[in-house]
């Protein structure tokens, strides 16, 4: 069935039917429902190109991903974010444009998307402190939402973030309450905003208890299983090793667990571990009982919500910036226990 046939069936003009299907606010709600029900009953799907011409929009959302091996976006956590966002786009009739570029070509990619009109908005990933991309996107004029925050930039832009500082402060306090004093931090790359905030939360908890942060117990690196293993192996071989480790990624924590096992020790008894868990659909933190004690927040849900926010900004350009800060859950698992006194 095409638009003309659906319009004839309903006794409405093609313009009214098109506007009802495309969410124009001037269409009465009763008419919109009638049109949507008929479209569903007769398996009518609007032509994407026609819809773009009718609305003046590309009906696409852009994601630009640098391919540098040192970039956090190589982390497979990104796949769950995209799955959540993609579901929202699909339900709203939007496509996703994923552009993978060299780091030095990232700015050009945003400018090309804007000049060609190939997308209606952008999701910005991996924000850094004082991120120049905020000013660039504001100048270009494309609506955008940041997954995370760009340091202490107070300019008005839309973002969704988890409370990384508070999250790691709570995690550190849990380990301190269990008696641990030598607590290591295996962090992400600290030019990334989330990692910087996590370190500050960890250090704030230590200082509140009168413990000076030890730089020998802290590392900032790509969050991979191999790095988790390598860094933990070195820490445990030191003359005065940590009794607990705070980890910024569930993927890294798997390597941490492997290193503890190879050293002949037991996680949760000899060495306690708390990790951040993005609640990945393909890599669960245990079944009934969590494997790791973790600060937890679903990155898939973050993808869905960022997409919703961006579509709202596209539909209503005068909407004030949308800013949301989510708290994480602290989930107790099998990887933590009280300080074990060493002989």
VOBA-1610 file (N, C-alpha, C; in pm, whole numbers, padded with zeros to 5 digits, always signed):
BEGIN
Unk+00085-00120+00000Unk+00000+00000+00000Unk+00088+00124+00000Unk+00051+00222-00087Unk+00126+00346-00088Unk+00050+00456-00016Unk+00109+00576-00011Unk+00049+00686+00063Unk-00087+00725+00005Unk-00098+00727-00128Unk-00223+00766-00193Unk-00335+00668-00156Unk-00303+00539-00159Unk-00404+00437-00127Unk-00447+00446+00020Unk-00351+00469+00110Unk-00385+00482+00251Unk-00472+00606+00274Unk-00439+00714+00206Unk-00517+00838+00220Unk-00660+00818+00172Unk-00676+00749+00057Unk-00809+00723+00003Unk-00891+00636+00099Unk-00827+00536+00154Unk-00893+00447+00249Unk-00946+00524+00370Unk-00867+00620+00418Unk-00904+00696+00537Unk-00993+00816+00507Unk-01003+00853+00379Unk-01079+00970+00343Unk-01011+01099+00387Unk-00878+01097+00388Unk-00800+01214+00428Unk-00706+01252+00315Unk-00657+01375+00319Unk-00560+01417+00219Unk-00426+01349+00245Unk-00347+01337+00139Unk-00214+01278+00155Unk-00127+01363+00248Unk-00147+01494+00245Unk-00069+01582+00332Unk-00101+01555+00479Unk-00231+01538+00510Unk-00270+01511+00649Unk-00215+01378+00696Unk-00224+01276+00612Unk-00173+01144+00650Unk-00022+01150+00671Unk+00048+01216+00580Unk+00193+01228+00592Unk+00232+01300+00720Unk+00162+01408+00749Unk+00194+01485+00870Unk+00163+01404+00996Unk+00056+01326+00993Unk+00023+01243+01109Unk+00131+01137+01132Unk+00177+01075+01024Unk+00280+00972+01036Unk+00415+01028+01080Unk+00440+01155+01046Unk+00570+01215+01076Unk+00570+01298+01204Unk+00459+01292+01279Unk+00458+01354+01412Unk+00442+01504+01414Unk+00386+01563+01312Unk+00365+01709+01313Unk+00263+01746+01420Unk+00290+01848+01500Unk+00204+01879+01615Unk+00066+01933+01579Unk+00048+01987+01457Unk-00081+02047+01421Unk-00189+01944+01390Unk-00152+01817+01380Unk-00249+01710+01353Unk-00318+01672+01484Unk-00450+01665+01482Unk-00525+01628+01602Unk-00487+01488+01647Unk-00486+01467+01778Unk-00442+01339+01833Unk-00532+01225+01787Unk-00663+01249+01777Unk-00756+01145+01733Unk-00726+01104+01589Unk-00695+01204+01505Unk-00660+01176+01365Unk-00529+01099+01357Unk-00431+01140+01439Unk-00301+01072+01439Unk-00317+00924+01476Unk-00397+00898+01579Unk-00417+00760+01621Unk-00484+00678+01511Unk-00584+00739+01448Unk-00656+00670+01340Unk-00561+00635+01226Unk-00476+00730+01188Unk-00380+00707+01080Unk-00279+00599+01119Unk-00225+00607+01239Unk-00125+00510+01283Unk-00182+00370+01290Unk-00305+00358+01337Unk-00369+00226+01346Unk-00392+00167+01207Unk-00436+00251+01113Unk-00458+00203+00977Unk-00327+00164+00910Unk-00223+00242+00933Unk-00093+00211+00875Unk-00040+00078+00926Unk-00059+00055+01056Unk-00013-00072+01114Unk-00095-00189+01061Unk-00228-00170+01049Unk-00316-00276+01003Unk-00284-00318+00860Unk-00248-00221+00776Unk-00224-00248+00635Unk-00075-00255+00600Unk+00011-00265+00705Unk+00156-00280+00686Unk+00215-00169+00598Unk+00167-00047+00622Unk+00220+00066+00546Unk+00343+00122+00615Unk+00451+00140+00542Unk+00572+00203+00594Unk+00606+00319+00503Unk+00618+00442+00556Unk+00648+00556+00469Unk+00784+00543+00403Unk+00792+00585+00278Unk+00918+00587+00206Unk+01016+00682+00274Unk+01135+00631+00305Unk+01231+00712+00380Unk+01272+00838+00305Unk+01289+00825+00174Unk+01328+00942+00095Unk+01216+01046+00093Unk+01092+00997+00077Unk+00978+01088+00076Unk+00963+01157+00210Unk+00987+01082+00316Unk+00977+01140+00449Unk+01082+01248+00468Unk+01201+01224+00417Unk+01307+01324+00428Unk+01271+01452+00352Unk+01213+01435+00233Unk+01173+01551+00155Unk+01061+01628+00224Unk+00969+01553+00287Unk+00854+01618+00351Unk+00895+01697+00474Unk+00993+01645+00549Unk+01031+01709+00675Unk+01150+01803+00661Unk+01223+01792+00550Unk+01345+01871+00536Unk+01459+01818+00619Unk+01445+01693+00664Unk+01548+01631+00747Unk+01608+01511+00675Unk+01729+01473+00716Unk+01795+01357+00656Unk+01744+01227+00716Unk+01681+01235+00834Unk+01634+01119+00910Unk+01750+01026+00945Unk+01864+01086+00976Unk+01983+01010+01016Unk+02054+01080+01131Unk+02119+01002+01216Unk+02198+01053+01328Unk+02342+01010+01311Unk+02435+01101+01337Unk+02576+01073+01315Unk+02653+01035+01440Unk+02745+00942+01424Unk+02842+00902+01527Unk+02978+00900+01458Unk+03073+00977+01509Unk+03208+00982+01451Unk+03304+00914+01548Unk+03375+00814+01500Unk+03462+00734+01586Unk+03605+00738+01535Unk+03699+00801+01608Unk+03840+00797+01568Unk+03896+00655+01583Unk+03989+00619+01498Unk+04040+00481+01497Unk+04174+00466+01568Unk+04223+00571+01633Unk+04351+00561+01704Unk+04349+00445+01801Unk+04457+00370+01806Unk+04466+00257+01898Unk+04468+00301+02043Unk+04488+00432+02066Unk+04492+00483+02202Unk+04358+00544+02243Unk+04257+00528+02161Unk+04129+00591+02189Unk+04038+00495+02265Unk+03967+00547+02366Unk+03880+00462+02447Unk+03766+00399+02368Unk+03733+00456+02252Unk+03621+00402+02176Unk+03651+00267+02112Unk+03777+00221+02119Unk+03803+00085+02071Unk+03749-00016+02171Unk+03711+00028+02289Unk+03655-00059+02391Unk+03521-00114+02342Unk+03498-00246+02352Unk+03373-00304+02303Unk+03250-00257+02377Unk+03264-00183+02488Unk+03150-00123+02556Unk+03069-00038+02457Unk+03138+00018+02358Unk+03072+00104+02260Unk+02960+00030+02187Unk+02976-00100+02166Unk+02874-00176+02092Unk+02741-00176+02166Unk+02742-00188+02298Unk+02617-00188+02374Unk+02552-00050+02371Unk+02633+00055+02375Unk+02577+00191+02365Unk+02506+00207+02231Unk+02572+00166+02124Unk+02516+00178+01989Unk+02388+00095+01977Unk+02385-00023+02040Unk+02265-00106+02034Unk+02146-00034+02097Unk+02169+00029+02212Unk+02061+00103+02277Unk+02016+00222+02196Unk+02112+00299+02145Unk+02079+00416+02064Unk+02009+00374+01935Unk+02060+00270+01871Unk+02005+00225+01744Unk+01860+00181+01756Unk+01827+00118+01866Unk+01688+00076+01889Unk+01595+00198+01893Unk+01640+00304+01959Unk+01560+00426+01968Unk+01546+00493+01832Unk+01657+00500+01756Unk+01650+00558+01622Unk+01551+00482+01534Unk+01560+00350+01536Unk+01475+00268+01452Unk+01328+00291+01484Unk+01296+00296+01611Unk+01156+00318+01652Unk+01104+00454+01605Unk+01194+00551+01592Unk+01155+00685+01550Unk+01169+00706+01399Unk+01209+00602+01326Unk+01223+00614+01181Unk+01353+00676+01135Unk+01456+00671+01220Unk+01586+00729+01185Unk+01688+00621+01154Unk+01783+00654+01069Unk+01899+00570+01043Unk+02019+00621+01122Unk+02121+00539+01129Unk+02246+00576+01196Unk+02358+00585+01093Unk+02434+00693+01099Unk+02551+00708+01013Unk+02674+00698+01102Unk+02749+00590+01089Unk+02868+00566+01170Unk+02991+00592+01084Unk+03066+00695+01121Unk+03183+00735+01043Unk+03310+00707+01123Unk+03392+00616+01074Unk+03518+00580+01140Unk+03630+00652+01066Unk+03702+00738+01138Unk+03800+00826+01073Unk+03932+00825+01150Unk+04036+00874+01084Unk+04162+00898+01155Unk+04141+01013+01253Unk+04216+01013+01361Unk+04199+01117+01463Unk+04207+01257+01403Unk+04303+01277+01312Unk+04324+01411+01257Unk+04212+01453+01161Unk+04125+01357+01123Unk+04016+01389+01030Unk+03881+01404+01101Unk+03882+01399+01235Unk+03755+01402+01307Unk+03679+01533+01284Unk+03748+01646+01294Unk+03682+01775+01273Unk+03622+01784+01133Unk+03697+01740+01034Unk+03648+01743+00896Unk+03522+01658+00881Unk+03517+01545+00952Unk+03400+01457+00943Unk+03275+01529+00992Unk+03287+01602+01103Unk+03171+01676+01155Unk+03130+01786+01057Unk+03227+01857+01003Unk+03196+01966+00909Unk+03130+01911+00782Unk+03179+01797+00734Unk+03121+01737+00614Unk+02977+01694+00639Unk+02950+01635+00754Unk+02813+01593+00787Unk+02718+01713+00786Unk+02766+01824+00842Unk+02683+01944+00848Unk+02663+02006+00710Unk+02770+02019+00634Unk+02761+02086+00503Unk+02680+02005+00403Unk+02689+01873+00411Unk+02616+01787+00318Unk+02473+01760+00363Unk+02443+01796+00489Unk+02310+01768+00542Unk+02282+01620+00555Unk+02388+01540+00578Unk+02371+01395+00582Unk+02316+01344+00714Unk+02319+01428+00819Unk+02264+01390+00949Unk+02187+01508+01007Unk+02095+01475+01098Unk+02017+01579+01167Unk+02074+01612+01304Unk+02166+01529+01353Unk+02224+01552+01484Unk+02341+01458+01507Unk+02412+01483+01616Unk+02535+01409+01647Unk+02533+01362+01793Unk+02579+01239+01816Unk+02615+01195+01951Unk+02767+01206+01962Unk+02814+01279+02062Unk+02958+01298+02081Unk+03008+01200+02186Unk+03110+01123+02151Unk+03163+01019+02238Unk+03299+01058+02297Unk+03332+00999+02411Unk+03465+01013+02469Unk+03505+01156+02497Unk+03423+01236+02567Unk+03461+01376+02591Unk+03586+01388+02677Unk+03663+01490+02644Unk+03786+01519+02717Unk+03772+01652+02790Unk+03860+01676+02884Unk+03858+01804+02955Unk+03885+01916+02854Unk+03803+02022+02863Unk+03815+02136+02770Unk+03811+02089+02625Unk+03715+02006+02593Unk+03706+01942+02462Unk+03671+02045+02354Unk+03759+02065+02254Unk+03732+02164+02149Unk+03615+02128+02060Unk+03572+02003+02063Unk+03462+01961+01976Unk+03330+02027+02016Unk+03316+02067+02143Unk+03192+02133+02186Unk+03172+02264+02110Unk+03277+02345+02105Unk+03268+02473+02035Unk+03247+02449+01886Unk+03316+02350+01831Unk+03303+02319+01689Unk+03159+02285+01655Unk+03097+02194+01730Unk+02960+02152+01700Unk+02860+02264+01724Unk+02886+02347+01824Unk+02799+02462+01848Unk+02805+02559+01730Unk+02925+02582+01677Unk+02941+02673+01563Unk+02880+02616+01436Unk+02891+02485+01418Unk+02835+02420+01300Unk+02682+02432+01299Unk+02624+02427+01419Unk+02480+02441+01429Unk+02402+02311+01431Unk+02471+02196+01434Unk+02401+02069+01443Unk+02363+02041+01588Unk+02239+01995+01616Unk+02207+01951+01751Unk+02299+01837+01792Unk+02342+01835+01918Unk+02428+01726+01963Unk+02406+01698+02111Unk+02434+01575+02148Unk+02430+01531+02287Unk+02562+01462+02317Unk+02621+01494+02432Unk+02749+01435+02473Unk+02723+01319+02567Unk+02783+01204+02537Unk+02779+01092+02631Unk+02897+01110+02727Unk+02869+01171+02840Unk+02971+01210+02936Unk+02972+01362+02947Unk+03079+01416+03005Unk+03095+01561+03018Unk+03236+01600+02981Unk+03252+01726+02946Unk+03383+01777+02903Unk+03446+01859+03014Unk+03497+01792+03114Unk+03566+01861+03223Unk+03474+01957+03296Unk+03526+02074+03327Unk+03450+02173+03401Unk+03392+02280+03309Unk+03378+02248+03182Unk+03319+02341+03085Unk+03176+02372+03128Unk+03145+02497+03150Unk+03013+02537+03198Unk+02923+02589+03086Unk+02967+02579+02960Unk+02883+02624+02850Unk+02758+02537+02841Unk+02653+02592+02783Unk+02525+02523+02777Unk+02525+02421+02664Unk+02533+02295+02697Unk+02523+02188+02599Unk+02455+02069+02665Unk+02400+01980+02586Unk+02326+01866+02639Unk+02420+01748+02663Unk+02406+01685+02778Unk+02489+01571+02810Unk+02416+01473+02902Unk+02463+01350+02899Unk+02422+01247+02995Unk+02548+01182+03047Unk+02560+01174+03180Unk+02681+01118+03240Unk+02643+01041+03364Unk+02730+00951+03407Unk+02715+00891+03540Unk+02804+00969+03636Unk+02771+00963+03763Unk+02846+01038+03864Unk+02974+00960+03896Unk+03072+00972+03807Unk+03196+00893+03820Unk+03272+00922+03949Unk+03277+01050+03987Unk+03349+01084+04109Unk+03286+01022+04231Unk+03156+01041+04247Unk+03085+00985+04361Unk+03090+00832+04359Unk+03081+00774+04240Unk+03082+00629+04226Unk+03212+00569+04281Unk+03327+00626+04244Unk+03454+00570+04289Unk+03489+00612+04431Unk+03431+00720+04476Unk+03446+00755+04617Unk+03376+00651+04705Unk+03255+00612+04665Unk+03181+00509+04739Unk+03255+00375+04736Unk+03308+00339+04619Unk+03378+00213+04606Unk+03503+00209+04694Unk+03575+00321+04697Unk+03695+00329+04781Unk+03658+00322+04928Unk+03549+00389+04965Unk+03503+00385+05104Unk+03465+00244+05147Unk+03406+00168+05056Unk+03372+00029+05087Unk+03497-00049+05123Unk+03602-00034+05043Unk+03727-00105+05070Unk+03792-00057+05199Unk+03784+00073+05224Unk+03838+00126+05350Unk+03761+00070+05469Unk+03630+00060+05457Unk+03549+00004+05566Unk+03582-00142+05593Unk+03632-00211+05491Unk+03673-00351+05508Unk+03813-00364+05566Unk+03876-00250+05594Unk+04007-00250+05657Unk+04125-00228+05564Unk+04099-00218+05435Unk+04208-00201+05339Unk+04262-00058+05343Unk+04393-00048+05333Unk+04458+00084+05330Unk+04545+00101+05206Unk+04601-00008+05159Unk+04679-00002+05034Unk+04587-00044+04919Unk+04524+00057+04860Unk+04423+00035+04756Unk+04477+00090+04624Unk+04492+00005+04527Unk+04542+00048+04395Unk+04426+00090+04306Unk+04455+00179+04213Unk+04358+00222+04113Unk+04413+00193+03974Unk+04345+00106+03899Unk+04376+00083+03759Unk+04270+00157+03678Unk+04308+00272+03626Unk+04215+00366+03565Unk+04225+00364+03413Unk+04126+00427+03349Unk+04135+00451+03206Unk+04230+00565+03177Unk+04243+00600+03051Unk+04331+00710+03011Unk+04276+00841+03067Unk+04357+00911+03142Unk+04304+01022+03220Unk+04288+01153+03144Unk+04316+01155+03014Unk+04273+01273+02938Unk+04123+01261+02907Unk+04066+01141+02933Unk+03922+01123+02921Unk+03856+01170+03050Unk+03746+01242+03037Unk+03684+01305+03153Unk+03641+01205+03259Unk+03582+01092+03219Unk+03532+00997+03318Unk+03644+00944+03406Unk+03761+00919+03346Unk+03874+00864+03422Unk+03928+00966+03521Unk+03936+01091+03479Unk+03982+01197+03570Unk+03889+01207+03691Unk+03760+01204+03668Unk+03663+01214+03778Unk+03673+01093+03872Unk+03697+00975+03815Unk+03709+00855+03900Unk+03832+00865+03989Unk+03943+00913+03934Unk+04063+00929+04017Unk+04038+01029+04130Unk+03971+01139+04100Unk+03944+01240+04203Unk+03854+01184+04312Unk+03757+01101+04276Unk+03671+01039+04377Unk+03748+00944+04466Unk+03835+00864+04405Unk+03922+00769+04479Unk+04013+00845+04575Unk+04076+00951+04527Unk+04167+01028+04611Unk+04094+01100+04723Unk+03974+01149+04696Unk+03896+01220+04799Unk+03863+01126+04914Unk+03826+01001+04883Unk+03794+00905+04988Unk+03916+00874+05073Unk+04031+00857+05010Unk+04154+00829+05084Unk+04190+00946+05176Unk+04186+01067+05123Unk+04226+01184+05201Unk+04132+01207+05319Unk+04005+01179+05300Unk+03908+01194+05410Unk+03943+01103+05526Unk+04003+00988+05497Unk+04046+00894+05602Unk+04190+00919+05647Unk+04250+01027+05600Unk+04386+01060+05641Unk+04493+00979+05571Unk+04463+00925+05452Unk+04558+00844+05377Unk+04604+00922+05253Unk+04732+00943+05242Unk+04786+01013+05125Unk+04788+00919+05005Unk+04730+00959+04891Unk+04734+00872+04772Unk+04878+00841+04732Unk+04904+00716+04703Unk+05037+00670+04665Unk+05044+00657+04513Unk+05127+00739+04447Unk+05135+00731+04300Unk+05180+00596+04249Unk+05250+00518+04333Unk+05293+00385+04292Unk+05177+00286+04285Unk+05064+00324+04340Unk+04947+00236+04340Unk+04843+00281+04238Unk+04883+00363+04143Unk+04787+00419+04048Unk+04842+00407+03907Unk+04756+00367+03812Unk+04797+00361+03672Unk+04682+00406+03583Unk+04718+00473+03475Unk+04620+00521+03377Unk+04657+00460+03243Unk+04564+00379+03187Unk+04601+00306+03066Unk+04477+00263+02989Unk+04499+00208+02871Unk+04389+00152+02793Unk+04325+00038+02872Unk+04191+00034+02871Unk+04121-00061+02957Unk+04099-00193+02884Unk+04202-00278+02886Unk+04197-00408+02822Unk+04224-00518+02924Unk+04188-00640+02889Unk+04216-00754+02977Unk+04366-00770+02994Unk+04442-00754+02886Unk+04588-00772+02892Unk+04652-00670+02985Unk+04609-00545+02977Unk+04665-00444+03067Unk+04627-00471+03212Unk+04504-00515+03233Unk+04464-00551+03370Unk+04553-00659+03427Unk+04584-00760+03346Unk+04671-00869+03390Unk+04813-00820+03415Unk+04867-00746+03319Unk+05007-00701+03328Unk+05028-00608+03448Unk+04941-00512+03465Unk+04957-00414+03573Unk+04939-00479+03710Unk+04842-00570+03720Unk+04819-00638+03848Unk+04935-00730+03882Unk+04989-00797+03783Unk+05106-00884+03806Unk+05221-00803+03865Unk+05245-00685+03811Unk+05353-00600+03862Unk+05323-00551+04004Unk+05199-00512+04029Unk+05162-00464+04163Unk+05180-00573+04269Unk+05136-00694+04236Unk+05143-00802+04334Unk+05285-00849+04359Unk+05376-00822+04264Unk+05516-00862+04280Unk+05598-00758+04355Unk+05539-00643+04384Unk+05610-00535+04453Unk+05635-00572+04599Unk+05736-00510+04662Unk+05769-00542+04802Unk+05651-00518+04898Unk+05571-00415+04871Unk+05457-00385+04957Unk+05331-00375+04870Unk+05276-00490+04831Unk+05167-00491+04733Unk+05036-00439+04792Unk+04944-00400+04706Unk+04812-00358+04754Unk+04732-00478+04804Unk+04640-00453+04893Unk+04549-00558+04939Unk+04414-00547+04870Unk+04394-00438+04797Unk+04270-00418+04723Unk+04299-00339+04596Unk+04216-00363+04494Unk+04235-00296+04365Unk+04101-00245+04315Unk+04100-00119+04278Unk+03982-00056+04220Unk+04007-00043+04070Unk+03912-00093+03987Unk+03934-00104+03843Unk+03825-00028+03767Unk+03864+00041+03661Unk+03770+00126+03587Unk+03690+00052+03480Unk+03717-00075+03457Unk+03645-00147+03351Unk+03632-00294+03388Unk+03514-00349+03362Unk+03491-00491+03385Unk+03586-00575+03301Unk+03617-00528+03180Unk+03707-00602+03092Unk+03847-00608+03153Unk+03894-00496+03206Unk+04024-00496+03275Unk+04020-00584+03398Unk+03907-00586+03467Unk+03895-00664+03591Unk+03912-00813+03566Unk+03875-00859+03448Unk+03896-01000+03413Unk+04045-01031+03412Unk+04125-00938+03359Unk+04270-00955+03361Unk+04326-00946+03502Unk+04267-00860+03586Unk+04308-00849+03726Unk+04284-00982+03797Unk+04167-01039+03776Unk+04134-01168+03838Unk+04232-01277+03794Unk+04267-01278+03665Unk+04362-01377+03614Unk+04498-01362+03680Unk+04544-01238+03698Unk+04675-01216+03760Unk+04676-01260+03906Unk+04568-01235+03976Unk+04558-01277+04117Unk+04566-01429+04125Unk+04495-01497+04035Unk+04496-01644+04033Unk+04635-01698+04001Unk+04700-01640+03900Unk+04834-01685+03861Unk+04934-01666+03975Unk+04913-01564+04057Unk+05004-01538+04170Unk+04983-01636+04285Unk+04883-01722+04274Unk+04856-01820+04379Unk+04765-01768+04488Unk+04706-01651+04467Unk+04618-01592+04567Unk+04472-01607+04523Unk+04382-01573+04616Unk+04239-01587+04592Unk+04172-01451+04595Unk+04100-01420+04488Unk+04029-01293+04482Unk+03918-01292+04587Unk+03905-01182+04657Unk+03803-01170+04762Unk+03851-01213+04898Unk+03961-01289+04902Unk+04018-01332+05029Unk+04156-01270+05050Unk+04245-01294+04957Unk+04379-01236+04967Unk+04383-01094+04909Unk+04314-01074+04801Unk+04309-00943+04735Unk+04164-00913+04700Unk+04116-00797+04743Unk+03980-00756+04710Unk+03980-00671+04583Unk+03873-00683+04504Unk+03863-00609+04378Unk+03723-00549+04365Unk+03719-00420+04332Unk+03594-00354+04293Unk+03614-00297+04154Unk+03516-00319+04066Unk+03528-00270+03929Unk+03406-00188+03891Unk+03419-00111+03783Unk+03300-00052+03724Unk+03246-00149+03622Unk+03115-00169+03624Unk+03048-00264+03534Unk+02944-00189+03452Unk+02961-00190+03318Unk+02866-00124+03229Unk+02745-00211+03199Unk+02730-00321+03273Unk+02614-00410+03259Unk+02599-00456+03114Unk+02707-00510+03060Unk+02710-00548+02919Unk+02620-00668+02893Unk+02548-00663+02781Unk+02455-00770+02749Unk+02527-00900+02717Unk+02651-00892+02668Unk+02724-01011+02624Unk+02831-01055+02724Unk+02847-00982+02833Unk+02952-01014+02930Unk+02897-00981+03069Unk+02817-01073+03122Unk+02746-01047+03246Unk+02836-01067+03367Unk+02805-00992+03472Unk+02879-01001+03598Unk+02816-01109+03685Unk+02834-01233+03643Unk+02777-01344+03717Unk+02629-01360+03687Unk+02565-01459+03753Unk+02423-01486+03734Unk+02346-01442+03859Unk+02318-01536+03949Unk+02244-01500+04071Unk+02330-01416+04166Unk+02456-01455+04179Unk+02549-01383+04266Unk+02654-01315+04179Unk+02671-01183+04190Unk+02770-01115+04106Unk+02911-01169+04129Unk+02986-01184+04022Unk+03126-01227+04032Unk+03208-01118+04100Unk+03189-00994+04055Unk+03264-00881+04109Unk+03174-00787+04189Unk+03226-00736+04299Unk+03165-00618+04358Unk+03188-00504+04259Unk+03082-00429+04230Unk+03093-00335+04119Unk+03006-00212+04136Unk+03053-00101+04081Unk+02968+00014+04058Unk+02905-00009+03921Unk+02775-00005+03914Unk+02707-00055+03794Unk+02612+00048+03734Unk+02617+00061+03602Unk+02523+00145+03528Unk+02519+00093+03385Unk+02400+00076+03330Unk+02385+00016+03198Unk+02422+00114+03088Unk+02523+00080+03009Unk+02562+00165+02897Unk+02460+00155+02785Unk+02388+00043+02775Unk+02282+00031+02675Unk+02169+00129+02705Unk+02132+00140+02833Unk+02030+00237+02872Unk+02077+00379+02846Unk+02205+00403+02867Unk+02260+00536+02837Unk+02249+00566+02688Unk+02273+00465+02603Unk+02258+00483+02459Unk+02115+00518+02422Unk+02020+00447+02481Unk+01879+00476+02454Unk+01844+00620+02494Unk+01887+00658+02613Unk+01848+00790+02663Unk+01917+00902+02585Unk+02044+00886+02550Unk+02111+00988+02469Unk+02039+01007+02336Unk+01995+00896+02276Unk+01922+00905+02149Unk+01790+00978+02168Unk+01719+00947+02276Unk+01592+01015+02303Unk+01613+01166+02320Unk+01716+01201+02394Unk+01746+01342+02417Unk+01775+01414+02285Unk+01855+01350+02200Unk+01892+01413+02074Unk+01769+01430+01983Unk+01684+01329+01976Unk+01564+01339+01893Unk+01471+01449+01944Unk+01467+01467+02074Unk+01388+01576+02131Unk+01443+01711+02088Unk+01575+01725+02088Unk+01637+01851+02046Unk+01614+01877+01897Unk+01613+01770+01817Unk+01589+01785+01674Unk+01445+01827+01647Unk+01351+01763+01718Unk+01210+01794+01699Unk+01176+01934+01748Unk+01241+01976+01856Unk+01211+02108+01916Unk+01340+02186+01933Unk+01387+02253+01828Unk+01517+02321+01831Unk+01532+02426+01942Unk+01421+02478+01992Unk+01429+02580+02097Unk+01439+02521+02237Unk+01439+02388+02245Unk+01449+02322+02376Unk+01579+02360+02445Unk+01571+02390+02574Unk+01691+02422+02652Unk+01779+02298+02661Unk+01911+02316+02681Unk+02000+02200+02693Unk+01950+02101+02799Unk+01960+01974+02766Unk+01916+01867+02856Unk+02040+01808+02921Unk+02044+01806+03054Unk+02161+01756+03126Unk+02116+01658+03234Unk+02168+01536+03230Unk+02129+01433+03326Unk+02253+01367+03387Unk+02253+01357+03519Unk+02361+01291+03592Unk+02302+01171+03664Unk+02345+01051+03625Unk+02293+00928+03682Unk+02386+00877+03791Unk+02328+00830+03900Unk+02404+00763+04004Unk+02420+00615+03968Unk+02530+00557+04007Unk+02551+00414+03983Unk+02499+00334+04102Unk+02478+00205+04077Unk+02446+00112+04186Unk+02577+00050+04235Unk+02587+00029+04366Unk+02702-00043+04421Unk+02655-00184+04451Unk+02701-00280+04371Unk+02657-00419+04379Unk+02763-00502+04449Unk+02725-00570+04556Unk+02820-00653+04629Unk+02832-00789+04564Unk+02956-00832+04538Unk+02982-00961+04476Unk+03084-01041+04554Unk+03144-01138+04485Unk+03235-01232+04551Unk+03381-01185+04552Unk+03407-01066+04501Unk+03546-01024+04484Unk+03599-00936+04597Unk+03520-00914+04700Unk+03566-00830+04812Unk+03547-00902+04945Unk+03636-00870+05038Unk+03629-00924+05172Unk+03714-00842+05265Unk+03708-00868+05394Unk+03787-00791+05491Unk+03935-00813+05472Unk+04011-00714+05516Unk+04157-00721+05507Unk+04208-00848+05574Unk+04290-00923+05502Unk+04352-01044+05557Unk+04485-01007+05616Unk+04502-01035+05743Unk+04628-01003+05809Unk+04738-01094+05756Unk+04849-01032+05716Unk+04959-01109+05661Unk+05064-01136+05766Unk+05122-01252+05757Unk+05223-01293+05856Unk+05350-01209+05837
//
